[in-house]
Amino acid sequence: MTRALIIVDVQNDFCEGGSLAVDGGAQAAADISDHIDENAGSYDYVVATQDWHIDPGAHFSETPDFVDSWPVHCVADTRGAAFHPDLDVESIDAIFRKGQFEAAYSGFEGVKAPDDEVPTGEQKLSGEAVEPTEAPLTLDDWLRERGVDDVAVVGLATDHCVRATALDALEAGYSVSVLTALTRGVDEDRSEQTLDELESAGADLVR
């Protein structure tokens, strides 16, 4: 079994002080870093996703409904889109950016960022050499090239991008666990409903 940790959207705009902050976001960043440090041998790869908006259309609104439209957040190449400083980026092997020109919640909608924008993570491949592809790599492409069949999902926010990423991972055929102590949600009740939904869909909830 080859396992990857998927860190979802632990970015400044989703943590305290950001334009779309989730309560406890900064603590989640620190807790994820501790988890990586304490469980380094448990993962073959660590990847992270970023909201990376350029012109996402109606996803941004001056009068957001907080369902389909939101305040401006995670604009590409801004501080708000950067990873929170308490997140350990040294362990990240690849970054996948989503939502450039449309709403995107799942990390599986993202494409791989250039290697020189991965902080210090090594580029690792297992098995035979992989032929390069011309099209941008998706998260699913990247994981499959490395033989990953099991993923653990953490990050922000439980009831939005964590949910979408975990559901897409299940749909793609991965074994999925959600480390609930390393996630934070926008709405507490909806987050609990989301966890029930993910468990019913086949995810293993690690509380």
Solvent accessible surface area in square Angstrom, and as a share of the most:
residue,aa,sasa,rsa
1,M,179,0.80
2,T,32,0.18
3,R,60,0.22
4,A,0,0.00
5,L,0,0.00
6,I,0,0.00
7,I,0,0.00
8,V,0,0.00
9,D,0,0.00
10,V,0,0.00
11,Q,0,0.00
12,N,11,0.06
13,D,19,0.10
14,F,19,0.08
15,C,0,0.00
16,E,93,0.42
17,G,86,0.82
18,G,21,0.20
19,S,59,0.38
20,L,30,0.15
21,A,53,0.41
22,V,5,0.03
23,D,126,0.65
24,G,20,0.20
25,G,0,0.00
26,A,28,0.21
27,Q,98,0.44
28,A,0,0.00
29,A,0,0.00
30,A,30,0.23
31,D,38,0.20
32,I,0,0.00
33,S,17,0.11
34,D,78,0.40
35,H,36,0.16
36,I,8,0.04
37,D,114,0.59
38,E,134,0.60
39,N,46,0.24
40,A,71,0.55
41,G,85,0.82
42,S,53,0.34
43,Y,24,0.09
44,D,66,0.34
45,Y,9,0.03
46,V,12,0.07
47,V,0,0.00
48,A,0,0.00
49,T,0,0.00
50,Q,7,0.03
51,D,4,0.02
52,W,29,0.10
53,H,0,0.00
54,I,96,0.49
55,D,92,0.47
56,P,7,0.05
57,G,47,0.45
58,A,89,0.69
59,H,9,0.04
60,F,41,0.17
61,S,33,0.21
62,E,177,0.79
63,T,120,0.70
64,P,32,0.20
65,D,78,0.40
66,F,99,0.41
67,V,96,0.55
68,D,102,0.53
69,S,15,0.10
70,W,10,0.04
71,P,34,0.21
72,V,84,0.48
73,H,5,0.02
74,C,0,0.00
75,V,51,0.29
76,A,18,0.14
77,D,125,0.65
78,T,61,0.36
79,R,177,0.65
80,G,12,0.12
81,A,0,0.00
82,A,42,0.33
83,F,27,0.11
84,H,24,0.11
85,P,103,0.65
86,D,69,0.36
87,L,8,0.04
88,D,43,0.22
89,V,40,0.23
90,E,120,0.54
91,S,37,0.24
92,I,0,0.00
93,D,6,0.03
94,A,0,0.00
95,I,3,0.01
96,F,0,0.00
97,R,27,0.10
98,K,1,0.00
99,G,4,0.04
100,Q,41,0.18
101,F,136,0.56
102,E,112,0.50
103,A,42,0.32
104,A,5,0.04
105,Y,59,0.23
106,S,3,0.02
107,G,0,0.00
108,F,26,0.11
109,E,88,0.40
110,G,0,0.00
111,V,50,0.29
112,K,39,0.17
113,A,4,0.03
114,P,73,0.46
115,D,78,0.40
116,D,128,0.66
117,E,78,0.35
118,V,11,0.06
119,P,56,0.35
120,T,90,0.53
121,G,14,0.13
122,E,125,0.56
123,Q,82,0.36
124,K,80,0.34
125,L,86,0.43
126,S,56,0.36
127,G,79,0.76
128,E,156,0.70
129,A,100,0.77
130,V,46,0.27
131,E,138,0.62
132,P,119,0.75
133,T,82,0.47
134,E,186,0.83
135,A,69,0.54
136,P,92,0.58
137,L,34,0.17
138,T,44,0.26
139,L,0,0.00
140,D,37,0.19
141,D,58,0.30
142,W,0,0.00
143,L,0,0.00
144,R,127,0.47
145,E,46,0.21
146,R,19,0.07
147,G,46,0.44
148,V,8,0.04
149,D,66,0.34
150,D,17,0.09
151,V,0,0.00
152,A,0,0.00
153,V,0,0.00
154,V,0,0.00
155,G,0,0.00
156,L,1,0.01
157,A,10,0.07
158,T,4,0.03
159,D,8,0.04
160,H,33,0.15
161,C,10,0.06
162,V,0,0.00
163,R,85,0.31
164,A,18,0.14
165,T,0,0.00
166,A,0,0.00
167,L,42,0.21
168,D,54,0.28
169,A,0,0.00
170,L,37,0.18
171,E,152,0.68
172,A,33,0.26
173,G,65,0.62
174,Y,10,0.04
175,S,60,0.39
176,V,8,0.05
177,S,10,0.06
178,V,0,0.00
179,L,13,0.07
180,T,21,0.12
181,A,65,0.51
182,L,18,0.09
183,T,9,0.05
184,R,56,0.20
185,G,22,0.21
186,V,78,0.45
187,D,58,0.30
188,E,143,0.64
189,D,104,0.54
190,R,88,0.32
191,S,12,0.08
192,E,86,0.38
193,Q,119,0.53
194,T,5,0.03
195,L,9,0.04
196,D,82,0.43
197,E,65,0.29
198,L,0,0.00
199,E,97,0.43
200,S,101,0.65
201,A,56,0.43
202,G,53,0.51
203,A,5,0.04
204,D,86,0.44
205,L,23,0.11
206,V,68,0.39
207,R,167,0.61
